[in-house]
C-alpha cells in the first residue's frame, strides 16, 4: 500500500478531527453534514419551545377557556376565585351563529385526600334573551382552601340539532 492510501485510512477516523475538519472535508459530504446539523438544531429548538409552553401552564391559574371544534358551541369559559371562605364561580357557554338555546349544569367539587372529588355545589342555567350566550355566576360559602374543580355539561341547540359539550377545570384555591 502506498503512503497516501494508508494516511487517508488513518486520518478518516472522526476522533482525530476537530469540528472545523468535520465540515470541511468533501463537497457533497459537507452539504449533508450542514443539513444534518441544521435539522438537529431546528428539532432541538422545537422541543425547547414545546417544553417551555408546557412548563408555563401552571396549576395555580384559575381561569380556563375551551375552544374545541364543536358543531354548535363556540367556546366554554370557566373561572373560580376564593376569598374569605367563599368561592365565586363563573361559567360562560357561547354558541355558534344560529344557536337558539343553551342549557347547562355546573358542578363545583372539592378534591379529597385520596384524589377523588366530592360535589360541593350544583346549579343549572339557561340562556336568556341573548340566544348565543349563556353566562352565570354562583357564590358558594363556608368552604376551606383546597383544590376544586368547576365542570359544566351543556346542551347547545342550533338549527334544530342538539349538541352536548363538556368542560372542566381544577385549581388550587388559597
N, C-alpha and C positions, 0 to 999 in steps of 0.2 A: 504494500500500500504506500501511496505517496504521502508525504508530509502534510499537504493541504487537505487530503481526504481525512486523515486521522485528526488533524486540528479541527476541521469542521464538525466531525462527530463529537469530539470532546467539548467544543465551545457551544454546541447547541443545547446544552443542559440548562434549564431555566434557573437553577440555583446559582449559576455562575454569572448571570446577567443582572444588571440593575434595571430599574423601572424605565429609564431612558432607552436602554437596549431593547426592552420588551416592545416598545412602539416603533423602533427604527429599523427593524430587520424585515426586508421583503415588502414590495409594494402592495400586493393583494392581501398578504397576511396582516399588514399594517391596517388596512381598511377594516378587516374582520375584527381585529383587536380593538380598534377605536369604537366600532359599532357595539361590540360586546360591553365595553366599559360604559358607554353612554346608556345602553339599555339597562344595565345593572344600576346605574345611578338613578335613572328615572323610576325604576321599580322601588328602589330604596326610598326615594323621596315620596313616592305614593304611599308606601307603608307608614312612613313617619307622619304624613298628613292624616291618614286614616286613624292612626293611634291617637294623635292629638285631638281629633274630633271626638273619639270615644272618651278620652280622659277628661274632657271638659264637660261631659254630660254628668253633672253631679246629682246625687240622690237628694241633696238639700233643696234643689229647685222645686218650687211649689206649683208651678203653672205648666200645663202641657196643652198643646194644640195639635189635634189629629187632623190630617188632611190626606186620607187614603183615597183610593179610586172606587168610590161608591157610585151607584147609579142615581140615587135620589138625594142623598145627603152631600153637602159640600164640605163642612168641617164640624168637628166637635171640639169644644174648648172646656177645660176643667181647671178650677182654681180653688185652693184651700189656704186659709190663713188661720192662725191660732194666737189668741191673746186673752189673758186672764181667765183661762178655763173655758173659753168659748171658741168653737170652730165656726168660721164663716165659709161656706161653700158656694161656689158659683158655677153654673153649668150653662153652656150655650150649644145648641144644635142648629146649624144653618143648612137649609135645603137648597137644592139647585133651582134654577128658574122653572116655574110651573108647579112648585110644591104647594099643596093645598092644606095639609095638616101634618103636624108633628106632635107626637105624644111620647113622653119619656118617663122612665123610673130611674131615680138617682138613689144610690146607696152609699152611706159612709160606714166603713168598717175599721175596727182597730186591730192591729196585729198583736197576737198573743205571744207568750214566751216560746211556745213550740213552733211558731212560724205561721200558724193558721190565722185567719181573720174572723172576728166576731162582729156582727152587724150592730151598729150604734144608732143609726137613724136611716129612715127611708121616706121618700116623698115622690109624688108623681106630679107632672106638669104637662100642660097642653098649650100649644101656641095660641096667641090671641089674634088681634086684628092684622098683625104683620105675618102673613102666611108663610113666608120663607124662613122665619126665625123663631126659635124657642129659647128664651132666656129666663133663668130662675136663680134665686139665691135662697139659702137656708142658714139659719143660725142654730147651732147645737150647743147647748150649755152644759156645764158641770163635767167637763172632760179633762183628763190629765194629759200631759205631754206624752208623745209616743209616735209610733208610725201608723199613719192612717191611709186608707185607700178610698178614693172617691171614684165610683163607677157609674156608668149610665148605659141603659138599654133603651133605644129609641126606635119608634116606628115612624117612618117618613113616607108620606103618600104623595105621589107625583104622577100626573097623567093616568090616574086610576090604578096605579101599581104601588103596592106597599113593600117597603124595604126595611128590614130590621138591622140596625147598626149598633155596635157596642164600642165602648172605650173605658179605660180606667187609668188611674194614676195614683201611685203610692208615694208618700212623702213623710219625712220625719218632722213633726211639728214640735217646736220648743217654745 
